Amino acid sequence: QVQFAESGGGLVQAGGSLRLSCAVSGSPFVIYAMGWYRQAPGKQREWVARIISSSGSPQYADSVKGRFTISRENAKNTVYLQMSSLKPEDTAVYYCNAQELGTWVDYWGQGTQVTVSS
C-alpha cells in the first residue's frame, strides 16, 4: 500500500519561505515522476512542479518559476519543494504526487496547508 508522509506546511508572511517535503513508501511500482499540486479554496487543483526520476529534470508552472525549487532524493523516494518569495496567492493545500512509470497512474498525498498572509 502506497503511503505518503507530507510535512512543512504552515503560516508565513508574504515574502517569506517554506519547505515542503514528501516521502513515499510502500510503492510496488517504479515512480516516473514526483511533484506537487495545489488547490486554493473554490478553485481547481493546479500543477505546481514536478521532477523526473531518471533525469532529475525539474519542471515548473509559470506562476512559481523563479520562486520555487523542487528537488528529490531518489534513494528515499522523497521530494522537496523549497518555496521562496511567497505571495498571498500561493495560499492553498499542497498535494504531493507520484506518477507510476508506464501506466501514468497518479497517487496522491493527503495534502498540507500553506497560508501566506499579506
DSSP file with accessible surface (Angstrom, degrees, kcal/mol):
  #  RESIDUE AA STRUCTURE BP1 BP2  ACC     N-H-->O    O-->H-N    N-H-->O    O-->H-N    TCO  KAPPA ALPHA  PHI   PSI    X-CA   Y-CA   Z-CA
    1    1 A Q              0   0  195      0, 0.0     2,-0.3     0, 0.0    24,-0.1   0.000 360.0 360.0 360.0 129.3    0.0    0.0    0.0
    2    2 A V        -     0   0   30     22,-0.1     2,-0.4    25,-0.0    24,-0.2  -0.532 360.0-171.2 -74.6 132.6    1.4    3.4   -1.0
    3    3 A Q  E     -A   25   0A 116     22,-2.8    22,-2.6    -2,-0.3     2,-0.4  -0.978   9.1-157.3-128.0 140.3    1.8    5.8    1.8
    4    4 A F  E     -A   24   0A  32     -2,-0.4     2,-0.5    20,-0.2    20,-0.2  -0.945   3.6-165.5-115.1 137.9    2.7    9.5    1.7
    5    5 A A  E     -A   23   0A  61     18,-2.2    18,-2.1    -2,-0.4     2,-0.3  -0.931  17.7-179.5-123.1 102.4    4.3   11.4    4.5
    6    6 A E  E     +A   22   0A  19     -2,-0.5     2,-0.3    16,-0.2    16,-0.2  -0.791   7.8 156.7-102.0 148.1    4.0   15.2    3.9
    7    7 A S  E     +A   21   0A  60     14,-2.2    14,-2.5    -2,-0.3   105,-0.1  -0.974  33.9  71.0-158.2 166.1    5.3   17.9    6.1
    8    8 A G        +     0   0   33     -2,-0.3    11,-0.3     1,-0.3    14,-0.0   0.312  58.4 130.5 108.9  -7.7    6.4   21.5    6.1
    9    9 A G        +     0   0   29     12,-0.1     2,-0.3     9,-0.1    -1,-0.3  -0.191  25.6 114.7 -71.1 171.2    3.2   23.5    5.6
   10   10 A G  E     -d  114   0B  29    103,-1.0   105,-2.9   102,-0.1     2,-0.5  -0.990  61.7 -49.3 161.8-165.1    2.2   26.4    7.8
   11   11 A L  E     +d  115   0B 130     -2,-0.3     2,-0.3   103,-0.2   105,-0.2  -0.890  52.2 164.2-107.2 131.4    1.6   30.1    8.1
   12   12 A V  E     -d  116   0B  25    103,-2.6   105,-2.5    -2,-0.5     2,-0.2  -0.983  35.2-110.6-144.6 152.3    4.1   32.6    6.7
   13   13 A Q  E >   -d  117   0B 147     -2,-0.3     3,-2.3   103,-0.2    73,-0.2  -0.487  51.6 -81.2 -79.7 156.1    4.1   36.3    5.9
   14   14 A A  T 3  S+     0   0   48    103,-2.5    73,-0.2     1,-0.3    -1,-0.1  -0.277 120.4  29.4 -55.7 137.5    4.3   37.4    2.3
   15   15 A G  T 3  S+     0   0   56     71,-3.2    70,-0.6     1,-0.3    -1,-0.3   0.248 100.2 114.7  92.4 -11.0    7.9   37.4    1.1
   16   16 A G    <   -     0   0   23     -3,-2.3    70,-2.2    70,-0.2     2,-0.3  -0.075  58.4-120.8 -83.5-173.3    8.8   34.5    3.4
   17   17 A S        +     0   0   62     67,-0.2     2,-0.3    68,-0.2    67,-0.2  -0.928  21.2 179.9-133.2 152.5    9.8   30.9    2.7
   18   18 A L  E     - B   0  83A  33     65,-2.2    65,-3.4    -2,-0.3     2,-0.5  -0.976  16.0-145.9-144.5 154.5    8.7   27.4    3.5
   19   19 A R  E     - B   0  82A 131    -11,-0.3     2,-0.3    -2,-0.3    63,-0.2  -0.982  12.7-162.7-126.3 120.7   10.0   24.0    2.6
   20   20 A L  E     - B   0  81A   0     61,-2.7    61,-2.5    -2,-0.5     2,-0.3  -0.750   6.5-169.1 -96.4 146.7    7.6   21.1    1.9
   21   21 A S  E     -AB   7  80A  28    -14,-2.5   -14,-2.2    -2,-0.3     2,-0.3  -0.972   6.7-173.2-134.2 153.4    8.7   17.5    2.0
   22   22 A a  E     -AB   6  79A   0     57,-2.0    57,-2.6    -2,-0.3     2,-0.5  -0.941   3.8-167.0-149.0 121.3    7.1   14.3    0.9
   23   23 A A  E     -AB   5  78A  35    -18,-2.1   -18,-2.2    -2,-0.3     2,-0.5  -0.937   8.7-156.3-111.7 130.0    8.3   10.8    1.4
   24   24 A V  E     +A    4   0A   6     53,-2.7     2,-0.3    -2,-0.5   -20,-0.2  -0.900  18.1 172.2-106.6 131.2    6.6    7.9   -0.5
   25   25 A S  E     +A    3   0A  60    -22,-2.6   -22,-2.8    -2,-0.5    51,-0.0  -0.919  52.8  32.2-133.7 161.1    6.8    4.4    0.9
   26   26 A G  S    S+     0   0   50     -2,-0.3    -1,-0.1     1,-0.2   -22,-0.1   0.602  70.3 155.8  74.1  13.0    5.3    1.0    0.1
   27   27 A S        -     0   0   28      1,-0.1    -1,-0.2   -24,-0.1     4,-0.1  -0.610  29.4-167.1 -79.1 124.3    5.1    1.7   -3.6
   28   28 A P        +     0   0  115      0, 0.0     2,-0.3     0, 0.0    -1,-0.1   0.357  68.7  67.5 -86.6   6.1    5.1   -1.6   -5.6
   29   29 A F  S    S-     0   0   22      0, 0.0     2,-0.5     0, 0.0    -2,-0.1  -0.764  90.7 -98.9-123.4 167.7    5.8    0.3   -8.8
   30   30 A V        -     0   0   99     -2,-0.3    71,-3.1    71,-0.2     2,-0.5  -0.744  38.3-130.5 -86.0 130.8    8.5    2.4  -10.3
   31   31 A I  E     -E  100   0B  11     -2,-0.5    69,-0.2    69,-0.2     3,-0.1  -0.727  21.5-174.6 -86.0 123.0    8.0    6.1   -9.9
   32   32 A Y  E     -     0   0B  66     67,-3.2    21,-2.6    -2,-0.5    22,-0.5   0.892  69.9  -6.9 -79.7 -44.2    8.3    8.1  -13.1
   33   33 A A  E     -EF  99  52B   1     66,-1.2    66,-2.9    19,-0.3     2,-0.4  -0.992  55.4-154.5-151.4 152.0    8.0   11.5  -11.5
   34   34 A M  E     +EF  98  51B   0     17,-2.0    17,-2.8    -2,-0.3     2,-0.3  -0.964  31.6 137.9-125.2 149.1    7.2   13.1   -8.2
   35   35 A G  E     -EF  97  50B   0     62,-2.5    62,-2.7    -2,-0.4     2,-0.4  -0.907  40.9 -93.4-166.6-167.9    5.7   16.6   -7.8
   36   36 A W  E     -EF  96  49B   0     13,-3.0    12,-2.6    -2,-0.3    13,-1.7  -0.982  22.5-178.7-133.3 140.2    3.4   19.0   -6.2
   37   37 A Y  E     -EF  95  47B  58     58,-2.5    58,-2.9    -2,-0.4     2,-0.3  -0.835  12.9-154.8-123.0 166.0   -0.1   20.3   -7.0
   38   38 A R  E     -EF  94  46B  13      8,-2.7     8,-3.3    -2,-0.3     2,-0.4  -0.989   7.9-161.0-143.6 155.0   -2.1   22.8   -5.1
   39   39 A Q  E     -E   93   0B  67     54,-2.2    54,-2.4    -2,-0.3     6,-0.2  -0.956   7.8-161.3-139.8 117.0   -5.7   23.7   -4.6
   40   40 A A    >   -     0   0   23      4,-0.4     3,-2.3    -2,-0.4    52,-0.1  -0.590  45.4 -75.6 -90.0 158.0   -7.0   27.0   -3.3
   41   41 A P  T 3  S+     0   0  114      0, 0.0    -1,-0.1     0, 0.0     3,-0.1  -0.273 118.6   6.4 -56.3 130.0  -10.5   27.4   -1.9
   42   42 A G  T 3  S+     0   0   93      1,-0.2     2,-0.3    -3,-0.1    -2,-0.0   0.512 113.7 100.2  77.1   4.7  -13.1   27.5   -4.6
   43   43 A K  S <  S-     0   0  143     -3,-2.3    -1,-0.2     1,-0.0     2,-0.1  -0.808  75.4-102.0-121.4 163.0  -10.5   26.7   -7.3
   44   44 A Q        -     0   0  178     -2,-0.3    -4,-0.4     1,-0.1     2,-0.2  -0.427  47.6 -91.5 -77.9 157.3   -9.4   23.6   -9.2
   45   45 A R        -     0   0   89     -6,-0.2     2,-0.4    -2,-0.1    -6,-0.2  -0.467  49.2-163.1 -66.5 136.6   -6.3   21.7   -8.3
   46   46 A E  E     -F   38   0B  87     -8,-3.3    -8,-2.7    -2,-0.2     2,-0.2  -0.941  20.7-109.8-127.7 149.3   -3.4   23.0  -10.3
   47   47 A W  E     +F   37   0B  79     -2,-0.4   -10,-0.2   -10,-0.2     3,-0.1  -0.497  32.3 174.1 -74.6 140.9    0.0   21.6  -11.1
   48   48 A V  E     -     0   0B   1    -12,-2.6    13,-2.7     1,-0.4     2,-0.3   0.776  56.7 -31.5-112.3 -54.4    3.0   23.4   -9.4
   49   49 A A  E     -FG  36  60B   0    -13,-1.7   -13,-3.0    11,-0.2    -1,-0.4  -0.982  49.6-171.1-164.5 157.3    6.1   21.5  -10.2
   50   50 A R  E     -FG  35  59B  63      9,-2.0     9,-2.5    -2,-0.3     2,-0.4  -0.979  11.4-147.3-151.9 163.3    7.5   18.0  -10.8
   51   51 A I  E     -FG  34  58B  13    -17,-2.8   -17,-2.0    -2,-0.3     2,-0.4  -1.000  20.5-127.3-136.9 131.2   10.8   16.3  -11.2
   52   52 A I  E  >  -F   33   0B   9      5,-1.9     4,-2.5    -2,-0.4   -19,-0.3  -0.647  15.0-143.0 -80.0 131.3   11.5   13.3  -13.4
   53   53 A S  T  4 S+     0   0   18    -21,-2.6    -1,-0.1    -2,-0.4   -20,-0.1   0.910  93.9  44.4 -62.7 -46.7   13.1   10.4  -11.5
   54   54 A S  T  4 S+     0   0  108    -22,-0.5    -1,-0.2     1,-0.2   -21,-0.1   0.896 128.2  23.8 -70.5 -40.0   15.5    9.2  -14.2
   55   55 A S  T  4 S-     0   0   73      2,-0.1    -2,-0.2     0, 0.0    -1,-0.2   0.685  89.8-133.3-100.9 -20.7   16.9   12.6  -15.4
   56   56 A G     <  +     0   0   38     -4,-2.5    -3,-0.1     1,-0.3    16,-0.1   0.607  48.8 159.1  74.8  10.9   16.3   14.8  -12.3
   57   57 A S        -     0   0   54     -5,-0.2    -5,-1.9    -6,-0.1    -1,-0.3  -0.539  30.0-146.4 -73.2 124.9   14.8   17.4  -14.7
   58   58 A P  E     -G   51   0B  65      0, 0.0     2,-0.4     0, 0.0    -7,-0.2  -0.628  12.4-167.4 -90.5 149.7   12.6   19.9  -12.8
   59   59 A Q  E     -G   50   0B  73     -9,-2.5    -9,-2.0    -2,-0.2     2,-0.4  -0.994   6.2-167.7-134.8 142.6    9.6   21.4  -14.4
   60   60 A Y  E     -G   49   0B  48     -2,-0.4   -11,-0.2   -11,-0.2     2,-0.2  -0.962  25.1-116.1-134.0 147.4    7.6   24.4  -13.0
   61   61 A A    >>  -     0   0   14    -13,-2.7     3,-1.6    -2,-0.4     4,-1.2  -0.488  37.4-115.9 -70.7 150.2    4.4   26.2  -13.6
   62   62 A D  T 34 S+     0   0  136      1,-0.3     3,-0.3     2,-0.2    -1,-0.1   0.838 111.8  65.1 -58.3 -32.5    4.9   29.7  -14.8
   63   63 A S  T 34 S+     0   0   57      1,-0.2    -1,-0.3     3,-0.0   -15,-0.1   0.703 114.3  28.8 -67.3 -18.5    3.3   31.1  -11.6
   64   64 A V  T X> S+     0   0    0     -3,-1.6     3,-2.4   -16,-0.2     4,-2.2   0.480  85.2 127.3-119.7  -5.6    6.1   29.7   -9.4
   65   65 A K  T 3< S+     0   0  121     -4,-1.2     4,-0.1    -3,-0.3   -16,-0.0  -0.284  80.5  16.9 -59.2 131.8    9.1   29.7  -11.8
   66   66 A G  T 34 S+     0   0   80      2,-0.5    -1,-0.3     1,-0.1     3,-0.1   0.251 125.4  58.7  90.0 -13.7   12.0   31.5  -10.2
   67   67 A R  T <4 S+     0   0   31     -3,-2.4    17,-1.8     1,-0.2     2,-0.3   0.681  98.5  53.6-115.0 -32.8   10.5   31.4   -6.7
   68   68 A F  E  <  -C   83   0A   3     -4,-2.2    -2,-0.5    15,-0.2     2,-0.4  -0.841  60.1-164.6-108.3 146.9   10.1   27.6   -6.1
   69   69 A T  E     -C   82   0A  79     13,-2.6    13,-3.2    -2,-0.3     2,-0.4  -0.992   4.6-159.1-132.1 126.4   12.7   24.9   -6.3
   70   70 A I  E     +C   81   0A   7     -2,-0.4     2,-0.3    11,-0.2    11,-0.2  -0.823  17.7 167.0-103.4 141.5   11.9   21.2   -6.5
   71   71 A S  E     -C   80   0A  50      9,-1.9     9,-3.1    -2,-0.4     2,-0.3  -0.948  14.3-154.2-146.3 167.3   14.4   18.5   -5.6
   72   72 A R  E     -C   79   0A  40     -2,-0.3     2,-0.6     7,-0.2     7,-0.2  -0.999  19.1-149.6-149.1 146.5   14.4   14.8   -4.9
   73   73 A E  E >>> -C   78   0A  72      5,-2.8     5,-1.9    -2,-0.3     3,-0.9  -0.924  19.0-168.5-110.8 100.3   16.3   12.1   -3.1
   74   74 A N  G >45S+     0   0   85     -2,-0.6     3,-1.2     1,-0.3    -1,-0.1   0.881  82.7  58.4 -59.9 -40.1   15.6    9.0   -5.2
   75   75 A A  G 345S+     0   0  107      1,-0.3    -1,-0.3    -3,-0.1    -2,-0.0   0.797 115.9  36.2 -62.3 -26.8   17.0    6.6   -2.7
   76   76 A K  G <45S-     0   0  130     -3,-0.9   -52,-0.3     2,-0.2    -1,-0.3   0.368 103.2-127.9-104.2   1.6   14.5    7.8   -0.1
   77   77 A N  T <<5 +     0   0   41     -3,-1.2   -53,-2.7    -4,-0.5     2,-0.4   0.917  63.2 143.3  48.3  45.3   11.6    8.4   -2.6
   78   78 A T  E   < -BC  23  73A  13     -5,-1.9    -5,-2.8   -55,-0.2     2,-0.4  -0.951  34.7-167.1-120.9 136.1   11.4   11.8   -1.1
   79   79 A V  E     -BC  22  72A   0    -57,-2.6   -57,-2.0    -2,-0.4     2,-0.3  -0.942   5.0-160.1-123.0 145.9   10.7   15.1   -2.9
   80   80 A Y  E     -BC  21  71A  30     -9,-3.1    -9,-1.9    -2,-0.4     2,-0.4  -0.909   8.4-160.0-122.9 151.4   11.1   18.6   -1.6
   81   81 A L  E     -BC  20  70A   0    -61,-2.5   -61,-2.7    -2,-0.3     2,-0.7  -0.926   7.1-162.7-132.6 107.1    9.6   21.9   -2.6
   82   82 A Q  E     -BC  19  69A  68    -13,-3.2   -13,-2.6    -2,-0.4     2,-0.5  -0.826  12.3-165.6 -88.6 118.7   11.5   25.0   -1.4
   83   83 A M  E     +BC  18  68A   0    -65,-3.4   -65,-2.2    -2,-0.7     2,-0.3  -0.932  12.0 171.5-112.9 122.6    9.2   28.0   -1.7
   84   84 A S        +     0   0   39    -17,-1.8   -67,-0.2    -2,-0.5   -68,-0.2  -0.817  57.9  26.5-125.7 165.7   10.6   31.5   -1.5
   85   85 A S  S    S-     0   0   70    -70,-0.6    -1,-0.2    -2,-0.3   -68,-0.2   0.907  84.7-161.9  49.1  47.1    9.2   35.0   -2.1
   86   86 A L        -     0   0    2    -70,-2.2   -71,-3.2    -3,-0.2   -70,-0.2  -0.269   8.1-158.2 -66.1 146.4    5.8   33.6   -1.1
   87   87 A K    >   -     0   0   86    -73,-0.2     3,-2.5    -3,-0.1     4,-0.3  -0.854  31.5-110.3-120.4 156.3    2.7   35.6   -2.1
   88   88 A P  G >  S+     0   0   52      0, 0.0     3,-1.9     0, 0.0    28,-0.4   0.850 117.5  63.4 -54.8 -32.4   -0.8   35.5   -0.7
   89   89 A E  G 3  S+     0   0  127      1,-0.3   -49,-0.0   -49,-0.0    -3,-0.0   0.566  88.5  69.6 -72.6  -5.3   -2.0   33.9   -3.9
   90   90 A D  G <  S+     0   0    0     -3,-2.5    -1,-0.3    26,-0.0     2,-0.2   0.527  71.3 120.1 -82.7  -7.2    0.2   30.9   -3.1
   91   91 A T    <   +     0   0   35     -3,-1.9     2,-0.3    -4,-0.3    24,-0.2  -0.416  41.1 106.1 -61.1 125.5   -2.2   30.1   -0.2
   92   92 A A  E    S- H   0 114B   2     22,-2.1    22,-2.7    -2,-0.2     2,-0.6  -0.963  76.1 -79.4-179.0 170.2   -3.6   26.6   -0.9
   93   93 A V  E     -EH  39 113B  35    -54,-2.4   -54,-2.2    -2,-0.3     2,-0.5  -0.867  47.7-145.8 -87.9 126.6   -3.5   23.0    0.2
   94   94 A Y  E     -EH  38 112B   0     18,-3.1    18,-2.1    -2,-0.6     2,-0.5  -0.853  12.1-160.2-101.1 128.7   -0.4   21.5   -1.4
   95   95 A Y  E     -E   37   0B  41    -58,-2.9   -58,-2.5    -2,-0.5     2,-0.3  -0.909  11.9-136.0-113.5 131.4   -0.6   17.8   -2.5
   96   96 A a  E     -E   36   0B   0     -2,-0.5    13,-2.5   -60,-0.2     2,-0.4  -0.611  25.1-163.3 -80.3 143.2    2.3   15.5   -3.2
   97   97 A N  E     -EI  35 108B   8    -62,-2.7   -62,-2.5    -2,-0.3     2,-0.4  -0.984  15.0-171.0-132.9 139.6    2.0   13.4   -6.3
   98   98 A A  E     -EI  34 107B   0      9,-2.2     9,-2.5    -2,-0.4     2,-0.5  -1.000  12.7-154.9-128.2 130.0    3.8   10.3   -7.6
   99   99 A Q  E     -EI  33 106B  31    -66,-2.9   -67,-3.2    -2,-0.4   -66,-1.2  -0.910  16.7-126.9-109.8 130.2    3.2    9.1  -11.1
  100  100 A E  E  >  -E   31   0B  39      5,-2.7     4,-2.1    -2,-0.5   -69,-0.2  -0.528  25.8-114.3 -78.2 133.3    3.7    5.4  -12.0
  101  101 A L  T  4 S+     0   0   87    -71,-3.1     2,-0.8    -2,-0.3   -71,-0.2  -0.447  94.2   4.9 -65.4 130.1    6.1    4.6  -14.8
  102  102 A G  T  4 S+     0   0   51     -2,-0.2    -1,-0.2     1,-0.1    -2,-0.0  -0.302 131.7  50.4  94.7 -50.9    4.3    3.0  -17.8
  103  103 A T  T  4 S-     0   0   75     -2,-0.8    -2,-0.2     2,-0.1    -1,-0.1   0.706  89.1-145.7 -90.4 -23.9    0.7    3.3  -16.6
  104  104 A W     <  +     0   0  126     -4,-2.1     2,-0.2     1,-0.2    -3,-0.1   0.698  38.4 161.6  62.0  24.3    0.9    7.0  -15.7
  105  105 A V        -     0   0   65     -5,-0.2    -5,-2.7    -4,-0.1     2,-0.4  -0.541  33.0-133.7 -72.3 138.5   -1.4    6.4  -12.8
  106  106 A D  E     -I   99   0B  60     -2,-0.2     2,-0.4    -7,-0.2    -7,-0.2  -0.792  16.3-164.7 -98.5 137.6   -1.2    9.2  -10.2
  107  107 A Y  E     -I   98   0B  68     -9,-2.5    -9,-2.2    -2,-0.4     2,-0.4  -0.941  13.7-151.2-118.8 145.1   -1.0    8.7   -6.5
  108  108 A W  E     -I   97   0B  94     -2,-0.4   -11,-0.2   -11,-0.2  -104,-0.1  -0.908   9.6-138.0-126.5 143.6   -1.7   11.4   -4.0
  109  109 A G        -     0   0    9    -13,-2.5     3,-0.1    -2,-0.4  -104,-0.1  -0.263  38.6-103.3 -80.2 178.4   -0.7   12.5   -0.5
  110  110 A Q        -     0   0  122   -106,-0.2   -15,-0.1     1,-0.1    -1,-0.1   0.648  62.9-114.6 -82.0 -15.7   -3.2   13.8    1.9
  111  111 A G        -     0   0   15      1,-0.0     2,-0.4   -15,-0.0   -16,-0.2   0.113  17.7-128.4  98.0 150.0   -2.2   17.5    1.5
  112  112 A T  E     - H   0  94B  25    -18,-2.1   -18,-3.1  -105,-0.1     2,-0.3  -1.000  24.2-119.5-137.0 135.7   -0.6   20.1    3.6
  113  113 A Q  E     - H   0  93B  88     -2,-0.4  -103,-1.0   -20,-0.2     2,-0.5  -0.581  23.9-172.7 -81.5 132.1   -1.9   23.6    4.2
  114  114 A V  E     -dH  10  92B   0    -22,-2.7   -22,-2.1    -2,-0.3     2,-0.5  -0.994   5.1-176.0-120.6 123.8    0.2   26.6    3.2
  115  115 A T  E     -d   11   0B  49   -105,-2.9  -103,-2.6    -2,-0.5     2,-0.6  -0.986   6.9-167.5-124.5 124.8   -1.1   30.0    4.2
  116  116 A V  E     -d   12   0B   6     -2,-0.5     2,-0.3   -28,-0.4  -103,-0.2  -0.953  11.3-154.0-113.9 117.7    0.6   33.3    3.2
  117  117 A S  E      d   13   0B  43   -105,-2.5  -103,-2.5    -2,-0.6    -2,-0.0  -0.650 360.0 360.0 -92.9 148.0   -0.6   36.4    5.0
  118  118 A S              0   0  140     -2,-0.3    -1,-0.1  -105,-0.2   -31,-0.0  -0.356 360.0 360.0 -90.0 360.0   -0.3   39.8    3.4
